[in-house]
């Protein structure tokens, strides 16, 4: 009874936070959007509707509670061809630590390509090429609290660098998963990207200016500009999954998530996964949003193969996401469990 009361209290707190969060949306004021860019061939194929049942290394990003649902060691590498020639590389490992819980580390690195530098005096370009550097490092702790309740948290260190300008910060994720007494029914709750505002700073903010009141013969004065701070793309998500069909040969799982954002209208996600002998998988999903021309909405597709290598499981997953304004997205991931 005590454990059930604790779980209920936690869920109520998350719900209250979500309501307040949703009523205080500030569209267009957030940065560090690499925190919310998706990863993983399976999860993206399902439209991200995986909060309630995601496990292992993919859980480090989607719901850290699910990391402890995988008993052994696991490693994953994911590569995504995102929009506007942006590529996303993701690597993660999880390791059980006995009765203490599960520890995970992850790294998400954005490949933005090279850009030509522009300045106030040369807005068409200076001919100098720059290579922006955006990445997120994560440290996760997850534990199975009871036979039905999983908890996890991820500390993310965020870094954005463009030449001599940078912004650094941190964000926390908290997640729960609950396996209900109803066979095949699971719930998940995640609070993501909670942290202080970030701000760009660096040598490029230094200028030498001469003011009207200064002596015309005097040297320009050194001035340091201060950029405006920006919020993190925090949100709270609620998810449910249900194993609608289960036989020795095949199974069917359906899932749905609701995401309440501080930076846009709320999102809803639906996913379905058909498995044959737990070896071959077909997946599909839908991402929707009330906001017109929302970038992250659309239909998703994917497939996967699981190979048993004598105690070691090797998974290959792929997803395809058509988009209207940019090139279609392709996601690949290789996951190894042992």
Buried (B, 14 or more C-beta within 10 A) or exposed (E): EEEEEEBEEBBEEBBEBBEEBBEEBEEEBBBBBBBBBBBBBBBBBBBBBBBBBBBBBBBBBBBBBBBBBBEEBBBBBBBBBBBEEBEBBBBBBBEBEEEEBBBBBBEBBBBBEEEEBEEEEEEEEEEEEBEBBBBBBBBBBBBBBEEBBBBBBBBBEBBBBBBEBBBBBBBBBBBBBBBEEEEBBBBBBBBBBBBEBBBBBBEEBEEEEEEEEEEEEEEEEEEEEEEEBBBBBBBBBBBBBBBEEEEEEEBBBBBBBBBBBBBBBBBBBBBBBBBEEEEEBBBBBBBBBEBEEBBBBBEBBBBBEBEEEEEEBBBBBBBBBEBEEEEEBBBBBBBBBE
